């Protein structure tokens, strides 16, 4: 039995669409921890996480 194949780029786009405007740093932590292969938004997620963490610290 063959395992189903998934389009990691499509999954990455879908996840990013859901979290990109989030105000929850944990959304970006989860993305960075569990990113699909060849994730396209790593830099953006890290920047957003830093921004949100800085806002929480202020």
Buried (B, 14 or more C-beta within 10 A) or exposed (E): EEEEEEEBEEBBBEBBEEBBEEEEBEBBBBBBEEBBEEBBBEEBBEEBBEEBEEEEEE
